[in-house]
Amino acid sequence: MTIYIALLRGINVGGHHKIKMADLRKMLEGMGLTHVQTYIQSGNVLFQSAESKAALRAKMEQGILEVFGFPVPVLLRTSSEIEGIIRNCPFSEERIRLAEEASEFESLYVAMLPEVPAVEEVEKLKNYENDKEAFEAIGEEVYLLFKESVRNSKLAGQLSKLSLPVTMRNWKTMNKLAQLAMEMQNEPPQ
């Protein structure tokens, strides 16, 4: 069984697309997923399954549409992929520290996509980089570093213009998801 992390895009934001995590867990368990647990209200779900990413994504998106009545893009990463995302952060500890000192908000984020974005689309993002906003695209992830709030970021706003669904999480959430996945992996079999 593989440990997966599902990252749901755009739920429980600004009163739109509300999904109670208990209802989501119940739906996913009803689909045969095991060890289902959620982390905070923004749509982070850990579970175990022997199914493929493609099959799970399709099944989860269809289930959410049927049960909750609106479409929600689902991005999936395995626990080892989440660990790799953290390990491969392109920004130095010093650069992250300086950004954090300059901001009263979270500074480091990861935007995740279902596949590697087109080179031309990544190139367009470079037009929005400046001394307060930086990014590095590595595979299916775009790492973002802000010296001011992500809410006012022109760079972050451009991510939604990519031709692929994208969902973003802050660095603390990514580390917590990795920790929860490690704990799940270390649980004795039931």
C-alpha positions in Angstrom: 0.0 0.0 0.0 1.2 3.5 -0.9 0.8 6.5 1.4 -0.7 9.3 -0.6 -1.3 13.0 0.1 -4.3 14.5 -1.7 -4.2 18.3 -2.1 -7.6 19.6 -2.9 -7.6 22.9 -4.8 -9.8 25.9 -3.7 -12.0 24.4 -1.0 -13.1 26.3 2.2 -11.6 29.6 0.9 -13.6 32.7 1.4 -16.8 30.8 2.1 -16.8 29.1 -1.2 -16.7 25.4 -2.0 -17.2 24.4 1.6 -16.4 20.8 2.5 -16.4 19.5 6.1 -13.3 17.4 6.6 -15.4 14.7 8.5 -17.7 14.4 5.5 -14.7 14.2 3.1 -13.1 11.5 5.2 -16.3 9.5 5.3 -16.7 9.8 1.5 -13.0 8.7 0.9 -13.4 5.8 3.3 -16.5 4.7 1.4 -14.4 4.6 -1.7 -12.1 2.0 -0.1 -9.2 4.2 0.9 -7.7 3.3 4.3 -6.1 5.2 7.1 -7.8 8.4 5.9 -6.9 11.5 7.9 -7.2 15.2 7.1 -5.0 18.1 8.1 -6.5 21.5 8.6 -9.5 22.7 6.6 -7.7 23.6 3.3 -8.1 20.1 1.8 -5.0 18.1 2.8 -5.8 14.4 3.0 -3.5 11.5 3.9 -4.5 7.9 3.1 -3.3 4.6 1.9 -4.2 2.8 -1.3 -2.8 0.3 -3.8 -4.4 2.1 -6.7 -2.6 4.3 -9.2 -2.4 8.1 -9.0 -4.5 8.5 -12.2 -7.2 6.2 -11.0 -7.3 7.8 -7.6 -7.5 11.3 -8.9 -10.3 10.5 -11.3 -12.2 8.6 -8.6 -11.8 11.3 -6.0 -12.7 14.2 -8.3 -15.8 12.3 -9.5 -16.8 11.5 -5.9 -16.4 15.1 -4.7 -18.5 16.3 -7.6 -21.3 13.7 -6.8 -21.3 14.1 -3.1 -20.6 17.9 -2.7 -22.0 19.2 -5.9 -19.0 21.1 -7.4 -15.8 20.2 -9.2 -12.6 20.2 -7.2 -9.2 19.5 -8.8 -7.2 17.0 -6.8 -3.4 16.8 -6.9 -1.8 13.7 -5.5 1.7 13.1 -4.2 3.1 10.0 -2.5 4.8 10.4 0.9 8.2 9.9 -0.8 7.4 12.7 -3.3 6.5 15.0 -0.4 9.8 14.2 1.2 11.6 14.9 -2.1 9.8 18.3 -2.4 11.1 19.3 1.0 14.6 17.9 0.3 14.9 19.6 -3.1 14.0 23.2 -1.9 16.1 25.4 -4.2 16.3 28.3 -1.8 19.2 28.4 0.7 18.4 28.6 4.4 20.0 32.0 4.5 17.7 33.3 1.7 14.7 31.9 3.4 15.7 33.4 6.8 16.1 36.9 5.1 12.7 36.6 3.5 11.1 35.6 6.8 12.8 38.5 8.6 11.4 40.9 6.0 7.8 39.6 6.3 5.3 39.2 9.1 3.7 36.4 6.9 4.7 33.0 5.7 7.5 33.4 3.2 8.1 30.0 1.5 5.4 28.2 -0.5 5.2 25.3 -2.9 2.7 25.3 -5.9 2.0 21.8 -7.1 0.8 20.8 -10.6 -0.3 17.5 -12.0 2.6 17.4 -14.5 5.6 19.4 -15.5 4.5 22.8 -16.9 5.5 23.9 -20.4 8.8 25.8 -20.5 7.1 28.7 -22.2 4.6 29.1 -19.3 7.4 29.0 -16.7 9.3 31.6 -18.7 6.3 34.0 -18.5 6.4 33.8 -14.7 9.9 35.4 -14.8 8.3 38.7 -15.8 6.8 38.8 -12.3 9.9 38.1 -10.4 11.5 41.0 -8.5 13.5 41.7 -5.3 10.5 40.7 -3.1 9.2 37.7 -5.0 11.2 34.8 -6.4 10.4 31.3 -7.8 12.1 28.2 -9.0 10.3 25.5 -11.0 11.5 22.0 -10.4 9.5 19.2 -12.1 5.9 19.4 -11.1 6.5 21.9 -8.4 7.0 25.7 -8.3 8.8 26.9 -5.2 7.9 30.5 -4.2 9.7 32.8 -1.8 8.1 36.1 -0.7 9.4 39.0 1.4 5.8 40.3 1.6 2.4 38.7 1.8 1.5 36.1 -0.8 -1.9 37.8 -0.9 -0.5 40.8 -2.7 1.8 38.9 -5.0 1.6 39.4 -8.7 3.8 36.3 -9.2 1.5 34.1 -7.2 -1.5 35.5 -9.1 0.0 34.3 -12.4 0.1 30.7 -11.3 -3.7 30.4 -11.9 -3.0 31.4 -15.5 -1.0 28.3 -16.1 -2.8 25.8 -18.4 -2.7 23.2 -15.5 -4.5 23.0 -12.2 -2.3 24.3 -9.4 -2.6 24.3 -5.7 -0.3 26.0 -3.2 0.7 25.2 0.4 3.0 27.0 2.7 6.2 25.4 3.9 4.9 24.6 7.4 2.0 22.7 6.0 4.3 20.8 3.7 6.6 19.8 6.6 3.5 18.8 8.7 2.2 16.6 5.9 5.6 14.9 5.6 5.6 14.3 9.4 2.1 12.9 9.3 3.0 10.6 6.4 6.1 9.4 8.3 4.0 8.6 11.4 1.5 6.7 9.2 4.3 4.7 7.7 5.7 3.9 11.1 2.3 2.7 12.5 2.1 -1.0 13.2 -0.1 -2.9 10.7 -3.7 -3.3 11.9 
